[in-house]
Amino acid sequence: MPPKKIPMRMCVGCREMHPKKELLRIVRTSDGKTVADSTGKVSGRGAYICPKKECFDKARKIRGIERALEVDISDEVFESLREGIDESDR
């Protein structure tokens, strides 16, 4: 039996490939909201980011999340996403 393939995704901050389960998914829903998706099952366009403050800060600086989701993100939404990163970073 061949080994199971592990789904890989690229972090929009550091631009490195990581196993999908190690990353935090950020989703633009059909109604235009941007939310952190801890389950990986929320419907919408997704972007993946390492659960590290450094990657989040870099993604924000280079507008990686906004480019991946094709949407402008307000400061309030960035702060709520940062809280999701802080919780998963513990």
C-alpha positions in Angstrom: 0.0 0.0 0.0 1.5 3.4 -1.0 2.1 6.0 1.7 -0.8 8.5 2.2 -0.2 11.9 0.7 -0.3 14.8 3.1 -2.2 17.9 1.7 0.2 20.8 1.6 -0.7 24.5 1.5 1.5 27.7 1.2 1.5 30.2 4.0 0.6 33.7 2.7 3.0 35.2 5.2 6.3 33.3 4.9 5.4 31.7 1.5 6.6 28.2 2.7 4.7 25.0 2.1 3.3 23.3 5.2 0.9 20.4 5.9 -2.6 21.8 5.7 -3.5 20.7 9.3 -0.7 22.9 10.7 -2.0 26.1 9.2 -4.8 28.5 10.1 -7.4 29.0 7.3 -8.8 32.5 6.7 -12.0 32.6 4.6 -13.9 35.2 2.7 -17.5 34.0 2.9 -20.1 34.4 0.2 -21.5 37.5 2.1 -18.1 39.2 2.0 -17.0 38.7 5.6 -13.5 37.6 6.4 -13.2 35.1 9.3 -10.7 32.6 10.8 -11.8 29.0 10.1 -10.5 26.6 12.8 -12.6 23.7 11.4 -11.4 24.0 7.8 -15.0 23.5 6.6 -16.4 27.0 6.3 -17.6 27.6 2.7 -15.8 30.4 0.8 -12.5 31.4 -0.7 -9.7 30.5 1.7 -6.1 31.4 2.4 -3.7 29.7 4.8 -1.3 31.2 7.3 1.1 29.8 9.9 -0.2 30.3 13.4 2.7 32.6 14.2 2.7 36.3 14.9 5.7 36.8 12.5 3.9 35.2 9.6 0.7 37.2 10.3 2.6 40.5 10.5 4.5 39.8 7.3 1.2 38.7 5.5 -0.4 42.0 6.6 2.6 44.1 5.5 2.7 42.5 2.0 -1.1 42.3 1.8 -0.8 38.5 1.3 -4.2 37.7 2.9 -6.0 40.5 0.9 -4.5 39.3 -2.4 -5.3 35.7 -1.7 -8.9 36.4 -0.8 -9.3 39.2 -3.4 -10.8 41.6 -0.8 -9.8 44.7 1.2 -9.6 43.9 4.9 -10.3 46.5 7.6 -8.1 47.1 10.7 -10.9 45.7 12.9 -11.0 42.4 11.0 -7.2 42.2 11.1 -7.4 42.6 14.9 -10.0 39.8 15.2 -7.8 37.5 13.0 -4.8 38.4 15.1 -6.7 37.2 18.2 -7.3 33.9 16.5 -3.5 33.6 15.8 -2.7 34.5 19.4 -5.1 31.8 20.7 -3.6 29.1 18.4 -0.1 30.2 19.2 -0.4 29.1 22.8 
